Amino acid sequence: MIGNTPVLRMEGAGDAEIGSLTYDSRAVVPGACFFAVPGTRCDGHDFIPAAVEKGAAAIVCRQLPDVLAPGVAYVAVDDPAGAMADMAAAFYDHPSRELRLVGVTGTNGKTTTATLLYDLVRALGRKAGLISTVVYKIDDRTVEATHTTPDPIRLNAMMREMVDAGCEYCFMECSSHAIVQERIRGLRFAGGLFSNITHDHLDYHKTFAAYIKAKQLFFDALPADAFALTNIDDRNGRVMVQNTAAQVGTYSLRSMADFRCRIVEQHLDGMLLRIDGDEVWVALPGRFNAYNLLAVYGAACLLGFDRAEVLRVLSALHSVAGRFEIVRAADGTTAVVDYAHTPDALENVIRTIEEIRTPAQQLIVVCGCGGDRDRTKRPEMAAIAAKYASAAIFTSDNPRHESPDAILDEMMAGLDPAARCLRMVDRAEAIRAAAMLAKPGDIVLVAGKGHEDYQIVGDEKRHFDDREEVKKALETIHNS
């Protein structure tokens, strides 16, 4: 057995000493164990010869090669990805067991919720780690993020660093891809949070039912001494925890729940909330952020922190980079940069602005849809922008290997010809055009990329930052 993975066959050296683990043949060094993991674009089995040539001491694979190199251990398993996760946890001496690890899953709000939990716990004087879409943190040390949820080798390596740095807690996003690809297998969670689920990643999961099931698998695997905190205002909130062994907690803005919240008033720079009977001003606006903050509050309480202290710190927390990030011009024009890249997230952000803006203020929306991703959401996002905005500009958002014009065609299919919509492939020009359309005091929403500082065109990653472009446009047009 490799952890919980049965070994089907072993050949070659039986006493190989393993010095490192990898599933990337380019990263193999002498003494490494190479996992031949089948992927969506390539199969790790094709790279076994390269791994052996670079000095791999062991190969874990589904199908043994026809020719076995002398001095190398070959291990056949049904599930190389699962074996990799099990071995990574053991190789780093199960660091998740020495942390209070909390996973956050759902379509929207994962990054904000995980990051705010990290910020809150550190403000309460505890050391913590963070694994998010935007950044990885080992206490106060920053590590560049490569995936929402990294591979199990990197995950366990970072968690071991967290433990060695004195961290007691770790908060991590658990993406649906990571769950079904077994990246979080072998980790011991103290708790899990469910934010919401809407249509996304159907290019990968194929059906919405499969996407729901992927999220549910996370809660199904939680141990009995963990907590499972779920948003029961989402129609799948109770479904997520129906099979979990964990202790279930609920949060809601609309229903009776273990943790409740009501928005008393809101502005662009924050809102007044009533949480479990106490009023608290927070520096994050929007109903979606009320849910995020309530989840943070509920999780902190379930982790055993003092409720009054949690509320005190909650009022001092600030938004995550690229999440409803505000840029203001001298003449009162306001730009909001947000990562909203799903129909539900876009509508949440726009409706938040709608609740705040005055009838005299125009709302100009800039958004696009990524290439090589779920195509079903393209017309939905365009329809939402056209429905609410005084004017909408559709543009590129990481076109990858697709034609930007073809993506825009799909976005705009079915829109009313009378709708105030423009299409501009160049995203910088689209942002500048939105700034030019805005009168002093108006609001410009630039949605889709948030914290990202790049555009992916083909296989090329080009520098592009919405926040930089917005500031440049506002300074040129509204501060002159």
Secondary structure, DSSP 8 states (H G I E B T S, - for coil): -BTTB-EEEEEE-SS----EEES-GGG--TTEEEE--B-SS-BGGGGHHHHHHTT-SEEEESS--SS--TT-EEEEES-HHHHHHHHHHHHTT-GGGGSEEEEEESSSSHHHHHHHHHHHHHHTT--EEEE-SSEEEETTEEEE--SSS--HHHHHHHHHHHHHTT--EEEEE--HHHHHTTTTTT---SEEEE----S--HHHHSSHHHHHHHHHHHHHT--TTSEEEEETTSTTHHHHTTT--SEEEEEESSS--SEEEEEEEEETTEEEEEETTEEEEES--SHHHHHHHHHHHHHHHHTT--HHHHHHHHTT----TTSSEEEE-TTS-EEEEE---SHHHHHHHHHHHHHHS-TT--EEEEE---TTS-TTHHHHHHHHHHHH-SEEEE--S--BTS-HHHHHHHHHTT--TTS-EEE-S-HHHHHHHHHHH--TT-EEEEES-TT--EEEETTEEEE--HHHHHHHHHHHHT--
